[in-house]
Structure formats: C-alpha cells, structure tokens
Amino acid sequence: MNSQPTILLNDGNKIPQVGLGVYLTPSSETAPVVKTAIEAGYRQVDTASIYANEAGVGDGVAASGIAREEIYLTTKLWNEEQGFDSTLKAFDASLARMRLGYLDLYLIHWPSPHRGRYVETWKALVRLKEEGRVRSIGVSNFAAEHLDRIIGETGVVPALNQVELHPRFQQGELRALHDKLGVVTQSWSPLGQGTLLADPVIASIADKHSRTPAQVIVRWHIDLGLVVIPKSATASRIRENIDVFDFRLDAADLAAIGRLDSSGGRIGPNPLTATF
C-alpha cells in the first residue's frame, strides 16, 4: 500500500490526510470497524462524545496491535458540556472511555452560539494543550465570526476546523479564510452522505481513472489539500476509501468537480442558526 500523506498543523504536529469517521457506527460494532480500518492502513480515527462509541474506538485501537503513538485520535466536546470547568470534566470522561493517556486532537463540536459559552470553552482547550493532555486543539463547524472571536479573545488560532465539505458544498470562502489564518480544513460528510456517488460528472471521472466514484471524491479532497474522514462500517468500502494514493485528478477533473458547487448544497445544519 502506498504511503499516506500527512498535513502539517500550525502547532508543528502532523495529521494523516485520510481518516475513518465513525459517526452513527453503533458502539457494539465500532471496535471491529476500527480494527479493520487500521489493518487497511488508516492511522486516523475521528469520533465524538455524542457518538457514544468512544470506548469502541479505544477497544479497536487496542485490538489492532499497532502502537498508540502511531494512531491519530480525535474526539469532540458536545454542546451541552460547553463551559470552562465542564469542558475539562468532559475531556476527562472521554479520555477515560477511550482508555488513553492523551488525545491527538480535541475539538469543540459546534459553536452553539445561543449558549454563549464557546469562548470560555476554547480557553479550556487551550489549558488542556498547555498541560500536554492533548497535542492539538481545534474546532468543528465554526464560521468566520466564531473563529474571529476565539482568536481575538485568546490569541490562540485553532489547528483545524472540521466542517461539512463535499463537491456540492465546497466552502471556498471559509477555506480561503482558513488558509489566511493557518487553519487546516477537515471535511465531514465528504461524500455528501452518499448522494454524490451517482452523480454523472463524478461517474465519468471515475470511469476515466478506472476508479469508483467514492475514490474520486476522496482523491478530490486530498488534491485540494484537505483532511478527509469518510465514514463506513463495511470492510470493503473502508478499504476502498483509502486506496487512493496511486492516482491523481488532473486539472480538467478538478474543474469539472468545481462546477458542482452550489450555494444550496449544504446537507447538515447551519452553524449560524443551529440551536442544539
């Protein structure tokens, strides 16, 4: 298998460019799914406290036989646990469920602006990093105004922002801001929740390269310099999604996919208006 590229974060740490997402993977299935992914070559796993499968992720890493320091593990703080002290407590709970001594990346899952606590929550993440309990800290689903506020009030720039991003919702303006700030962009729902797999443009490019539509889309994220976390619990698709390092999309492919972008392409909630 070809070597997987990594992306340099603004704190000097590196993150594998392709990871396994485990959103909606049942707790009872998570350990074997993670073990399968690691055996297939994945070295990054992304979970969250709200997914209720952090323990399964820890079990899967332990069962893989791969050294802990070779696996990049991310989890996220849920909205109801925001606040300085509650964030520290929630972090401890996540670490205990995963049975780990440290995390590679800890994210605020949503800004949840109606709660008014994401700045003090960010300060708690800064504390955790200073204490060496997490190597990198970042955010998820933060819009420009949320990024501006936490950076302005703390002086600490997130290493990464994980946002909905796929060919029908390409987040060009936010990606440009990330580039300006030195924030890595990570894509969730990178396949558009499967809705893009039958798109004729993607299908044509897949035929051209003798690849599957999913492989073309994952490769598109890579070629844009994004970190991508496709989710699957099926062993064959897990292997398919990471078998993408021996081809590249050309300029015509990238231009064709670029034209799929739509202002109405968002599938998930809007961070500016979400109230959960």
Phi and psi restraints in degrees (value plus and minus 20) as a CYANA .aco file:
   2 ASN   PHI     -90.1   -50.1
   2 ASN   PSI     129.8   169.8
   3 SER   PHI     -86.2   -46.2
   3 SER   PSI     118.1   158.1
   4 GLN   PHI    -104.7   -64.7
   4 GLN   PSI     112.7   152.7
   5 PRO   PHI     -93.5   -53.5
   5 PRO   PSI     138.7   178.7
   6 THR   PHI    -142.3  -102.3
   6 THR   PSI     142.1   182.1
   7 ILE   PHI    -136.7   -96.7
   7 ILE   PSI     113.7   153.7
   8 LEU   PHI    -100.7   -60.7
   8 LEU   PSI     106.8   146.8
   9 LEU   PHI    -108.5   -68.5
   9 LEU   PSI     144.9   184.9
  10 ASN   PHI     -92.0   -52.0
  10 ASN   PSI     -26.9    13.1
  11 ASP   PHI    -120.0   -80.0
  11 ASP   PSI     -13.4    26.6
  12 GLY   PHI      73.6   113.6
  12 GLY   PSI     -31.3     8.7
  13 ASN   PHI    -102.3   -62.3
  13 ASN   PSI     143.0   183.0
  14 LYS   PHI    -140.5  -100.5
  14 LYS   PSI     126.1   166.1
  15 ILE   PHI    -143.1  -103.1
  15 ILE   PSI     114.2   154.2
  16 PRO   PHI     -78.6   -38.6
  16 PRO   PSI     123.1   163.1
  17 GLN   PHI     -97.0   -57.0
  17 GLN   PSI     -41.4    -1.4
  18 VAL   PHI    -141.7  -101.7
  18 VAL   PSI     113.2   153.2
  19 GLY   PHI    -155.6  -115.6
  19 GLY   PSI     151.0   191.0
  20 LEU   PHI    -117.8   -77.8
  20 LEU   PSI     104.5   144.5
  21 GLY   PHI    -112.1   -72.1
  21 GLY   PSI     121.4   161.4
  22 VAL   PHI    -142.1  -102.1
  22 VAL   PSI       4.2    44.2
  23 TYR   PHI     -78.9   -38.9
  23 TYR   PSI     111.2   151.2
  24 LEU   PHI      48.2    88.2
  24 LEU   PSI     -13.8    26.2
  25 THR   PHI     -97.5   -57.5
  25 THR   PSI     100.2   140.2
  26 PRO   PHI     -77.7   -37.7
  26 PRO   PSI     125.8   165.8
  27 SER   PHI     -73.8   -33.8
  27 SER   PSI     -60.5   -20.5
  28 SER   PHI     -88.0   -48.0
  28 SER   PSI     -39.9     0.1
  29 GLU   PHI    -121.5   -81.5
  29 GLU   PSI     -30.9     9.1
  30 THR   PHI     -86.1   -46.1
  30 THR   PSI     -63.7   -23.7
  31 ALA   PHI     -78.4   -38.4
  31 ALA   PSI     -72.0   -32.0
  32 PRO   PHI     -84.7   -44.7
  32 PRO   PSI     -53.2   -13.2
  33 VAL   PHI     -84.3   -44.3
  33 VAL   PSI     -65.4   -25.4
  34 VAL   PHI     -85.0   -45.0
  34 VAL   PSI     -61.7   -21.7
  35 LYS   PHI     -81.2   -41.2
  35 LYS   PSI     -63.8   -23.8
  36 THR   PHI     -80.4   -40.4
  36 THR   PSI     -63.0   -23.0
  37 ALA   PHI     -84.4   -44.4
  37 ALA   PSI     -63.4   -23.4
  38 ILE   PHI     -83.9   -43.9
  38 ILE   PSI     -60.3   -20.3
  39 GLU   PHI     -83.8   -43.8
  39 GLU   PSI     -48.7    -8.7
  40 ALA   PHI    -101.0   -61.0
  40 ALA   PSI     -28.2    11.8
  41 GLY   PHI      95.5   135.5
  41 GLY   PSI     -24.2    15.8
  42 TYR   PHI     -85.2   -45.2
  42 TYR   PSI     122.5   162.5
  43 ARG   PHI    -150.2  -110.2
  43 ARG   PSI      -6.4    33.6
  44 GLN   PHI    -155.6  -115.6
  44 GLN   PSI     113.7   153.7
  45 VAL   PHI    -150.1  -110.1
  45 VAL   PSI     112.6   152.6
  46 ASP   PHI    -136.5   -96.5
  46 ASP   PSI     101.2   141.2
  47 THR   PHI    -152.0  -112.0
  47 THR   PSI    -189.4  -149.4
  48 ALA   PHI    -181.6  -141.6
  48 ALA   PSI     134.6   174.6
  49 SER   PHI     -81.2   -41.2
  49 SER   PSI     -56.0   -16.0
  50 ILE   PHI     -89.4   -49.4
  50 ILE   PSI     -37.7     2.3
  51 TYR   PHI     -94.0   -54.0
  51 TYR   PSI     -36.9     3.1
  52 ALA   PHI      38.0    78.0
  52 ALA   PSI      13.3    53.3
  53 ASN   PHI    -156.7  -116.7
  53 ASN   PSI       0.7    40.7
  54 GLU   PHI     -79.9   -39.9
  54 GLU   PSI     -59.4   -19.4
  55 ALA   PHI     -82.3   -42.3
  55 ALA   PSI     -60.0   -20.0
  56 GLY   PHI     -84.0   -44.0
  56 GLY   PSI     -55.7   -15.7
  57 VAL   PHI     -82.8   -42.8
  57 VAL   PSI     -67.0   -27.0
  58 GLY   PHI     -80.0   -40.0
  58 GLY   PSI     -61.0   -21.0
  59 ASP   PHI     -83.4   -43.4
  59 ASP   PSI     -61.7   -21.7
  60 GLY   PHI     -85.8   -45.8
  60 GLY   PSI     -59.4   -19.4
  61 VAL   PHI     -84.2   -44.2
  61 VAL   PSI     -64.3   -24.3
  62 ALA   PHI     -82.6   -42.6
  62 ALA   PSI     -60.0   -20.0
  63 ALA   PHI     -92.2   -52.2
  63 ALA   PSI     -40.4    -0.4
  64 SER   PHI     -90.4   -50.4
  64 SER   PSI     -45.8    -5.8
  65 GLY   PHI      60.6   100.6
  65 GLY   PSI     -20.8    19.2
  66 ILE   PHI    -105.7   -65.7
  66 ILE   PSI     119.1   159.1
  67 ALA   PHI     -79.1   -39.1
  67 ALA   PSI     120.2   160.2
  68 ARG   PHI     -71.4   -31.4
  68 ARG   PSI     -62.2   -22.2
  69 GLU   PHI     -89.4   -49.4
  69 GLU   PSI     -30.1     9.9
  70 GLU   PHI    -110.8   -70.8
  70 GLU   PSI     -28.3    11.7
  71 ILE   PHI    -129.6   -89.6
  71 ILE   PSI     110.7   150.7
  72 TYR   PHI    -117.0   -77.0
  72 TYR   PSI      95.5   135.5
  73 LEU   PHI    -135.8   -95.8
  73 LEU   PSI     110.9   150.9
  74 THR   PHI    -142.5  -102.5
  74 THR   PSI     117.7   157.7
  75 THR   PHI    -157.6  -117.6
  75 THR   PSI     152.8   192.8
  76 LYS   PHI    -153.8  -113.8
  76 LYS   PSI     128.0   168.0
  77 LEU   PHI    -104.0   -64.0
  77 LEU   PSI     109.1   149.1
  78 TRP   PHI    -100.1   -60.1
  78 TRP   PSI     138.4   178.4
  79 ASN   PHI     -78.3   -38.3
  79 ASN   PSI     -62.2   -22.2
  80 GLU   PHI     -87.1   -47.1
  80 GLU   PSI     -35.0     5.0
  81 GLU   PHI    -119.6   -79.6
  81 GLU   PSI     -11.8    28.2
  82 GLN   PHI     -86.1   -46.1
  82 GLN   PSI     135.1   175.1
  83 GLY   PHI     102.7   142.7
  83 GLY   PSI     134.4   174.4
  84 PHE   PHI     -82.7   -42.7
  84 PHE   PSI     -81.4   -41.4
  85 ASP   PHI     -86.4   -46.4
  85 ASP   PSI     -59.5   -19.5
  86 SER   PHI     -87.8   -47.8
  86 SER   PSI     -50.7   -10.7
  87 THR   PHI     -86.5   -46.5
  87 THR   PSI     -65.1   -25.1
  88 LEU   PHI     -80.6   -40.6
  88 LEU   PSI     -61.1   -21.1
  89 LYS   PHI     -85.8   -45.8
  89 LYS   PSI     -61.9   -21.9
  90 ALA   PHI     -86.0   -46.0
  90 ALA   PSI     -57.5   -17.5
  91 PHE   PHI     -81.6   -41.6
  91 PHE   PSI     -65.9   -25.9
  92 ASP   PHI     -77.1   -37.1
  92 ASP   PSI     -62.0   -22.0
  93 ALA   PHI     -85.9   -45.9
  93 ALA   PSI     -62.0   -22.0
  94 SER   PHI     -83.4   -43.4
  94 SER   PSI     -64.5   -24.5
  95 LEU   PHI     -81.6   -41.6
  95 LEU   PSI     -59.6   -19.6
  96 ALA   PHI     -86.4   -46.4
  96 ALA   PSI     -61.9   -21.9
  97 ARG   PHI     -84.2   -44.2
  97 ARG   PSI     -55.9   -15.9
  98 MET   PHI    -105.7   -65.7
  98 MET   PSI     -31.0     9.0
  99 ARG   PHI      35.7    75.7
  99 ARG   PSI      33.1    73.1
 100 LEU   PHI    -143.0  -103.0
 100 LEU   PSI     134.6   174.6
 101 GLY   PHI    -107.7   -67.7
 101 GLY   PSI     -36.8     3.2
 102 TYR   PHI    -180.9  -140.9
 102 TYR   PSI     145.8   185.8
 103 LEU   PHI    -135.9   -95.9
 103 LEU   PSI     132.8   172.8
 104 ASP   PHI    -102.3   -62.3
 104 ASP   PSI     -56.1   -16.1
 105 LEU   PHI    -169.8  -129.8
 105 LEU   PSI     111.4   151.4
 106 TYR   PHI    -143.5  -103.5
 106 TYR   PSI     110.8   150.8
 107 LEU   PHI    -142.3  -102.3
 107 LEU   PSI     126.6   166.6
 108 ILE   PHI     -98.2   -58.2
 108 ILE   PSI     100.8   140.8
 109 HIS   PHI     -86.5   -46.5
 109 HIS   PSI     -65.1   -25.1
 110 TRP   PHI    -161.6  -121.6
 110 TRP   PSI     130.4   170.4
 111 PRO   PHI     -86.6   -46.6
 111 PRO   PSI     -51.2   -11.2
 112 SER   PHI      25.8    65.8
 112 SER   PSI      37.1    77.1
 113 PRO   PHI     -79.9   -39.9
 113 PRO   PSI     -45.2    -5.2
 114 HIS   PHI     -86.5   -46.5
 114 HIS   PSI     -38.9     1.1
 115 ARG   PHI    -100.4   -60.4
 115 ARG   PSI     -46.5    -6.5
 116 GLY   PHI      49.1    89.1
 116 GLY   PSI       8.6    48.6
 117 ARG   PHI    -144.8  -104.8
 117 ARG   PSI     -13.5    26.5
 118 TYR   PHI     -92.4   -52.4
 118 TYR   PSI     -42.9    -2.9
 119 VAL   PHI     -92.3   -52.3
 119 VAL   PSI     -68.2   -28.2
 120 GLU   PHI     -85.7   -45.7
 120 GLU   PSI     -50.2   -10.2
 121 THR   PHI     -85.1   -45.1
 121 THR   PSI     -63.1   -23.1
 122 TRP   PHI     -82.3   -42.3
 122 TRP   PSI     -57.4   -17.4
 123 LYS   PHI     -82.7   -42.7
 123 LYS   PSI     -54.0   -14.0
 124 ALA   PHI     -87.6   -47.6
 124 ALA   PSI     -59.3   -19.3
 125 LEU   PHI     -84.3   -44.3
 125 LEU   PSI     -58.4   -18.4
 126 VAL   PHI     -80.7   -40.7
 126 VAL   PSI     -61.7   -21.7
 127 ARG   PHI     -81.2   -41.2
 127 ARG   PSI     -65.0   -25.0
 128 LEU   PHI     -80.5   -40.5
 128 LEU   PSI     -59.2   -19.2
 129 LYS   PHI     -88.5   -48.5
 129 LYS   PSI     -62.0   -22.0
 130 GLU   PHI     -80.5   -40.5
 130 GLU   PSI     -53.3   -13.3
 131 GLU   PHI    -101.3   -61.3
 131 GLU   PSI     -25.9    14.1
 132 GLY   PHI      58.6    98.6
 132 GLY   PSI      -5.6    34.4
 133 ARG   PHI    -105.3   -65.3
 133 ARG   PSI     -39.2     0.8
 134 VAL   PHI    -157.6  -117.6
 134 VAL   PSI     118.7   158.7
 135 ARG   PHI     -99.2   -59.2
 135 ARG   PSI     -55.4   -15.4
 136 SER   PHI    -158.6  -118.6
 136 SER   PSI     131.1   171.1
 137 ILE   PHI    -148.7  -108.7
 137 ILE   PSI     127.3   167.3
 138 GLY   PHI    -177.9  -137.9
 138 GLY   PSI    -185.3  -145.3
 139 VAL   PHI    -156.2  -116.2
 139 VAL   PSI     149.6   189.6
 140 SER   PHI    -158.8  -118.8
 140 SER   PSI     116.2   156.2
 141 ASN   PHI      44.7    84.7
 141 ASN   PSI       6.0    46.0
 142 PHE   PHI    -106.5   -66.5
 142 PHE   PSI     111.6   151.6
 143 ALA   PHI    -107.6   -67.6
 143 ALA   PSI     154.7   194.7
 144 ALA   PHI     -75.1   -35.1
 144 ALA   PSI     -63.5   -23.5
 145 GLU   PHI     -87.0   -47.0
 145 GLU   PSI     -51.3   -11.3
 146 HIS   PHI     -91.6   -51.6
 146 HIS   PSI     -61.8   -21.8
 147 LEU   PHI     -82.3   -42.3
 147 LEU   PSI     -66.3   -26.3
 148 ASP   PHI     -77.9   -37.9
 148 ASP   PSI     -59.9   -19.9
 149 ARG   PHI     -90.3   -50.3
 149 ARG   PSI     -67.8   -27.8
 150 ILE   PHI     -87.9   -47.9
 150 ILE   PSI     -55.0   -15.0
 151 ILE   PHI     -89.9   -49.9
 151 ILE   PSI     -62.1   -22.1
 152 GLY   PHI     -84.7   -44.7
 152 GLY   PSI     -53.9   -13.9
 153 GLU   PHI    -112.5   -72.5
 153 GLU   PSI     -33.1     6.9
 154 THR   PHI    -145.2  -105.2
 154 THR   PSI     -40.8    -0.8
 155 GLY   PHI      55.6    95.6
 155 GLY   PSI     -16.2    23.8
 156 VAL   PHI    -126.8   -86.8
 156 VAL   PSI     101.6   141.6
 157 VAL   PHI    -109.9   -69.9
 157 VAL   PSI     109.3   149.3
 158 PRO   PHI     -78.3   -38.3
 158 PRO   PSI     125.9   165.9
 159 ALA   PHI     -91.7   -51.7
 159 ALA   PSI     -48.3    -8.3
 160 LEU   PHI    -177.4  -137.4
 160 LEU   PSI     128.0   168.0
 161 ASN   PHI    -146.3  -106.3
 161 ASN   PSI      98.3   138.3
 162 GLN   PHI    -115.0   -75.0
 162 GLN   PSI      98.7   138.7
 163 VAL   PHI    -156.6  -116.6
 163 VAL   PSI     139.8   179.8
 164 GLU   PHI     -81.5   -41.5
 164 GLU   PSI     107.2   147.2
 165 LEU   PHI    -179.0  -139.0
 165 LEU   PSI     103.2   143.2
 166 HIS   PHI    -178.7  -138.7
 166 HIS   PSI     153.3   193.3
 167 PRO   PHI     -76.6   -36.6
 167 PRO   PSI     -45.1    -5.1
 168 ARG   PHI    -111.7   -71.7
 168 ARG   PSI     -24.5    15.5
 169 PHE   PHI    -167.7  -127.7
 169 PHE   PSI      64.9   104.9
 170 GLN   PHI    -112.4   -72.4
 170 GLN   PSI     -27.5    12.5
 171 GLN   PHI      35.0    75.0
 171 GLN   PSI      22.1    62.1
 172 GLY   PHI     -79.2   -39.2
 172 GLY   PSI     -62.9   -22.9
 173 GLU   PHI     -85.9   -45.9
 173 GLU   PSI     -63.0   -23.0
 174 LEU   PHI     -88.6   -48.6
 174 LEU   PSI     -59.2   -19.2
 175 ARG   PHI     -81.7   -41.7
 175 ARG   PSI     -58.6   -18.6
 176 ALA   PHI     -84.1   -44.1
 176 ALA   PSI     -59.8   -19.8
 177 LEU   PHI     -84.3   -44.3
 177 LEU   PSI     -63.4   -23.4
 178 HIS   PHI     -76.6   -36.6
 178 HIS   PSI     -65.7   -25.7
 179 ASP   PHI     -80.2   -40.2
 179 ASP   PSI     -60.6   -20.6
 180 LYS   PHI     -84.8   -44.8
 180 LYS   PSI     -59.1   -19.1
 181 LEU   PHI    -104.2   -64.2
 181 LEU   PSI     -38.0     2.0
 182 GLY   PHI      64.6   104.6
 182 GLY   PSI       9.4    49.4
 183 VAL   PHI    -122.1   -82.1
 183 VAL   PSI     110.3   150.3
 184 VAL   PHI     -96.2   -56.2
 184 VAL   PSI     119.9   159.9
 185 THR   PHI    -116.3   -76.3
 185 THR   PSI     107.0   147.0
 186 GLN   PHI    -136.6   -96.6
 186 GLN   PSI     116.0   156.0
 187 SER   PHI    -119.9   -79.9
 187 SER   PSI     101.5   141.5
 188 TRP   PHI    -123.7   -83.7
 188 TRP   PSI     138.9   178.9
 189 SER   PHI      31.7    71.7
 189 SER   PSI      27.5    67.5
 190 PRO   PHI     -87.0   -47.0
 190 PRO   PSI     -41.1    -1.1
 191 LEU   PHI    -118.7   -78.7
 191 LEU   PSI      -8.1    31.9
 192 GLY   PHI      43.3    83.3
 192 GLY   PSI      16.8    56.8
 193 GLN   PHI      34.7    74.7
 193 GLN   PSI      15.4    55.4
 194 GLY   PHI      64.5   104.5
 194 GLY   PSI     -28.0    12.0
 195 THR   PHI     -90.2   -50.2
 195 THR   PSI     -38.9     1.1
 196 LEU   PHI    -110.1   -70.1
 196 LEU   PSI     -28.5    11.5
 197 LEU   PHI     -88.0   -48.0
 197 LEU   PSI     -43.4    -3.4
 198 ALA   PHI    -121.8   -81.8
 198 ALA   PSI     -13.9    26.1
 199 ASP   PHI     -84.9   -44.9
 199 ASP   PSI     111.2   151.2
 200 PRO   PHI     -83.6   -43.6
 200 PRO   PSI     -51.9   -11.9
 201 VAL   PHI     -85.8   -45.8
 201 VAL   PSI     -66.5   -26.5
 202 ILE   PHI     -83.8   -43.8
 202 ILE   PSI     -62.3   -22.3
 203 ALA   PHI     -81.2   -41.2
 203 ALA   PSI     -60.6   -20.6
 204 SER   PHI     -84.5   -44.5
 204 SER   PSI     -62.9   -22.9
 205 ILE   PHI     -86.6   -46.6
 205 ILE   PSI     -57.7   -17.7
 206 ALA   PHI     -81.4   -41.4
 206 ALA   PSI     -63.8   -23.8
 207 ASP   PHI     -82.2   -42.2
 207 ASP   PSI     -60.3   -20.3
 208 LYS   PHI     -79.4   -39.4
 208 LYS   PSI     -59.0   -19.0
 209 HIS   PHI    -119.5   -79.5
 209 HIS   PSI     -17.2    22.8
 210 SER   PHI      35.8    75.8
 210 SER   PSI      27.2    67.2
 211 ARG   PHI    -148.2  -108.2
 211 ARG   PSI     152.3   192.3
 212 THR   PHI    -107.9   -67.9
 212 THR   PSI     139.1   179.1
 213 PRO   PHI     -76.1   -36.1
 213 PRO   PSI     -60.1   -20.1
 214 ALA   PHI     -81.8   -41.8
 214 ALA   PSI     -61.3   -21.3
 215 GLN   PHI     -84.6   -44.6
 215 GLN   PSI     -58.3   -18.3
 216 VAL   PHI     -82.7   -42.7
 216 VAL   PSI     -63.4   -23.4
 217 ILE   PHI     -88.7   -48.7
 217 ILE   PSI     -62.1   -22.1
 218 VAL   PHI     -81.5   -41.5
 218 VAL   PSI     -61.8   -21.8
 219 ARG   PHI     -83.9   -43.9
 219 ARG   PSI     -56.3   -16.3
 220 TRP   PHI     -78.9   -38.9
 220 TRP   PSI     -65.0   -25.0
 221 HIS   PHI     -80.2   -40.2
 221 HIS   PSI     -64.3   -24.3
 222 ILE   PHI     -81.7   -41.7
 222 ILE   PSI     -67.1   -27.1
 223 ASP   PHI     -86.3   -46.3
 223 ASP   PSI     -41.7    -1.7
 224 LEU   PHI    -104.5   -64.5
 224 LEU   PSI     -23.1    16.9
 225 GLY   PHI      62.1   102.1
 225 GLY   PSI       1.2    41.2
 226 LEU   PHI    -114.3   -74.3
 226 LEU   PSI     138.9   178.9
 227 VAL   PHI    -115.9   -75.9
 227 VAL   PSI     113.6   153.6
 228 VAL   PHI    -149.2  -109.2
 228 VAL   PSI     117.5   157.5
 229 ILE   PHI    -148.9  -108.9
 229 ILE   PSI      51.5    91.5
 230 PRO   PHI     -82.3   -42.3
 230 PRO   PSI     122.1   162.1
 231 LYS   PHI    -124.8   -84.8
 231 LYS   PSI     110.8   150.8
 232 SER   PHI    -177.7  -137.7
 232 SER   PSI     127.7   167.7
 233 ALA   PHI    -131.8   -91.8
 233 ALA   PSI     -14.5    25.5
 234 THR   PHI    -119.1   -79.1
 234 THR   PSI     104.9   144.9
 235 ALA   PHI     -76.4   -36.4
 235 ALA   PSI     -63.4   -23.4
 236 SER   PHI     -85.0   -45.0
 236 SER   PSI     -58.0   -18.0
 237 ARG   PHI     -95.3   -55.3
 237 ARG   PSI     -54.0   -14.0
 238 ILE   PHI     -77.8   -37.8
 238 ILE   PSI     -66.4   -26.4
 239 ARG   PHI     -88.1   -48.1
 239 ARG   PSI     -59.1   -19.1
 240 GLU   PHI     -80.5   -40.5
 240 GLU   PSI     -62.8   -22.8
 241 ASN   PHI     -88.6   -48.6
 241 ASN   PSI     -38.7     1.3
 242 ILE   PHI    -126.8   -86.8
 242 ILE   PSI     -22.3    17.7
 243 ASP   PHI    -108.2   -68.2
 243 ASP   PSI      44.2    84.2
 244 VAL   PHI    -154.1  -114.1
 244 VAL   PSI      -6.8    33.2
 245 PHE   PHI    -120.0   -80.0
 245 PHE   PSI     -14.3    25.7
 246 ASP   PHI    -135.9   -95.9
 246 ASP   PSI       0.8    40.8
 247 PHE   PHI    -171.7  -131.7
 247 PHE   PSI     143.1   183.1
 248 ARG   PHI    -155.9  -115.9
 248 ARG   PSI     132.8   172.8
 249 LEU   PHI    -102.5   -62.5
 249 LEU   PSI     124.1   164.1
 250 ASP   PHI    -113.8   -73.8
 250 ASP   PSI     159.4   199.4
 251 ALA   PHI     -80.3   -40.3
 251 ALA   PSI     -57.6   -17.6
 252 ALA   PHI     -85.8   -45.8
 252 ALA   PSI     -60.8   -20.8
 253 ASP   PHI     -80.7   -40.7
 253 ASP   PSI     -68.5   -28.5
 254 LEU   PHI     -83.4   -43.4
 254 LEU   PSI     -57.5   -17.5
 255 ALA   PHI     -86.5   -46.5
 255 ALA   PSI     -61.1   -21.1
 256 ALA   PHI     -84.2   -44.2
 256 ALA   PSI     -63.5   -23.5
 257 ILE   PHI     -88.8   -48.8
 257 ILE   PSI     -55.5   -15.5
 258 GLY   PHI     -78.3   -38.3
 258 GLY   PSI     -52.1   -12.1
 259 ARG   PHI     -95.4   -55.4
 259 ARG   PSI     -27.6    12.4
 260 LEU   PHI    -100.2   -60.2
 260 LEU   PSI     -32.6     7.4
 261 ASP   PHI     -79.9   -39.9
 261 ASP   PSI     119.8   159.8
 262 SER   PHI    -162.1  -122.1
 262 SER   PSI     118.9   158.9
 263 SER   PHI     -84.3   -44.3
 263 SER   PSI     -42.2    -2.2
 264 GLY   PHI    -122.2   -82.2
 264 GLY   PSI       1.1    41.1
 265 GLY   PHI    -104.3   -64.3
 265 GLY   PSI     -25.5    14.5
 266 ARG   PHI     -82.8   -42.8
 266 ARG   PSI     115.7   155.7
 267 ILE   PHI    -122.5   -82.5
 267 ILE   PSI     -63.1   -23.1
 268 GLY   PHI    -106.7   -66.7
 268 GLY   PSI    -194.5  -154.5
 269 PRO   PHI     -86.3   -46.3
 269 PRO   PSI     134.7   174.7
 270 ASN   PHI    -107.6   -67.6
 270 ASN   PSI     101.7   141.7
 271 PRO   PHI     -78.3   -38.3
 271 PRO   PSI     -44.5    -4.5
 272 LEU   PHI     -96.7   -56.7
 272 LEU   PSI     -43.2    -3.2
 273 THR   PHI    -141.3  -101.3
 273 THR   PSI     -29.3    10.7
 274 ALA   PHI     -83.0   -43.0
 274 ALA   PSI     118.6   158.6
 275 THR   PHI    -143.5  -103.5
 275 THR   PSI       3.5    43.5
